Every structure is written in C-alpha cells, then in structure tokens.
C-alpha cells in the first residue's frame, strides 16, 4: 500500500511540476499586471487587552500594506511592500504601552473587516461549553 501511495504521489508531483505552456505563461503575466484588490481588518479585544489591524492593497505587481498588533506590552506596526523585487519592510514602529495584558471579564471584542462586516463578542460565563457569545445587534 505504501509503495502505491508513494508512486501515485510521485506521478501527481511530476504532472504538477510540468512546465507551463507559452499561453499559460502569457495569461499569468497578464493576470499579474492587472490584478487589483484592497482589504482591511481590525480586532479590538478589550477582554484580553489586545488588538490587531491589517490593510493591504494590490495594484498590478505591487502590493503595499501594514499590520499592527498590541499585546499589553507593546504596539508594533510594520509597513511593507512587495513587487518583482520581493517583500520588504519599509517602516517599523514599536511603542511600549504597558506592563502586560489586563484581563477584563466585562469587556468585549470587536471584529471588523472589509470582507466580513463587523461583529462583537463578550464572555459568557453562563455556558460551560461556549465561553464567548455573539452580541450582534
């Protein structure tokens, strides 16, 4: 059985590793040159005293963006870009914000994203199986 799986895996790998045709290469080039997207997301967690933010935009072969997080100790923000020369950090900030996360059992966590909308959760101490409850309005 192992030999069969191994040989089948090799055959699949060989097919997937086959070189692209000229037509496929041209299509990939056109798609890369014309690709465009933009998204963002934010999490503000007042229960566990943390946050995360992310933004990214693609215009053709160039991608720019930033991400940030805080953990009760520091808030770190990284700005980046990626293109035919690879991924590069273009700016990085770090700010000391405290002595560590402060747990707040009465807090809530708010989540928002350009693709998912927004919602919030709170701790649910009344349910032993589900520790958080959705509090969407």
Protein Blocks (a to p, Z undefined) as FASTA:
>chain_A
ZZmmmmmmmmmmmmmmpccdfklmmmmmmmmmmgccddddddddfknopadddddddehj
bccddddddehjaccdddddddfkopcdfbdcdddfbebdcddfkbccddddfklopadd
dddfkbmkbmbdcfbZZ
